[in-house]
Amino acid sequence: MSEQMKKQSGGLDFFGRYLTVWVALCIIIGVAIGQFFPDVPDTLSKFEYAQVSIPVAILIWLMIYPMMLKIDFSSVIEATKKPKGLTVTCVINWLIKPFTMYLIAALFFKVIFKNIIPLDLAKDYLAGAVLLGAAPCTAMVFVWSHLTKGDPAYTLVQVAVNDIILLFAFTPIVAFLLGVSDVVVPYKTLFLSVILFVVIPLVGGYLSRKIVINNKGIDYFENVFLKKFDNITIMGLLLTLIIIFSFQGEVIINNPLHIGLIAIPLIIQTFFIFIIAYGWAKLWKLPHNIAAPASMIGASNFFELAVAVAISLFGLQSGAALATVVGVLVEVPLMLTLVKIVNNTRHWFQDK
């Protein structure tokens, strides 16, 4: 592939061109492992704390680390001086997304699917969807930003701002939409996720960048060292898919109809929020490397938090927990589709 073609495809080569194929294969492999080698996910599930899978956390760290290497900390300060991208992110995530998720999910579960899904189960599925809608992405957005050549410093600032708002806004929004009063944010899950998915790779990236530049120079760092990590993100993503789907293989096999029904409003919501955020960013003439992560954060979800809250509120075997698991299952294929859309529409934005 020529350098020009690589640039147009987001800088990905062999893996990038056939990413859809690899994703499909990894999903099949994951489900097969869950079915035929159940000891593998059973063993991996023992390495879990506060609803966060440590093996998955390590793989996500590998995905995020290459992006953190690119962050020049002087650019983080500059990012805070550009409020438009942060405005798009915050308004979409906290004033629009939770409420559109509720409306779309309620329409499908209580009206369109009322002859297929019993009312009690529909309420549970709706609750799970709301939990997903009220929890914007913390970790994987770094991956989506990396694949769309997003500004790493600005993405970091966007994630940090959303995590701060999450501490105060998640509970009242969920309580209001679901009409429950005993919503408790599992702070262990929240803080552990931030430490694993933001703090550790950020510190690792900063120290690596500083050491390599001091010893080898900026040219070596940008033209040699960074290129060594070109496919690490994709490899980590594919391995993560195998683990996630191995965990949920039995759920998929046993509940194919309801998983398909739950997925429909989640997919519609994802595209709806993405279109609003991406369109707004274009109207505001934001640069593409800020518009991309701004729209990705709103479209994706902090599913570790959603799953943990669903289990604590409604129980492990509840419909709400199943709905949040479906959110996990559809997230990566959906977001990779949006990554492709973002990369193919780069010419819509006139970056300086």
Secondary structure by P-SEA (a helix, b strand, c coil): ccaaaaaaaccccccccaaaaaaaaaaaaaaaaaaccaaaaaaaaacccccccaaaaaaaaaaaaaaaaaccaaaaaaaaacaaaaaaaaaaacccaaaaaaaaaaaaccccccccccaaaaaaaaaaaaaaaacccccaaaaaaaaacccaaaaaaaaaaaaaaaaccaaaaaaaaacccccccaaaaaaaaaaaccaaaaaaaaaaaaaaaacccaaaaaccccccccaaaaaaaaaaaaaaaaaaaaaaaacaaaaaaaaaaaaaaaaaaaaaaaaaaaaacccaaaaaaaaaaaaccaaaaaaaaaaaccccccaaaaaaaaaaaacaaaaaaaaaaaaaaccccccc
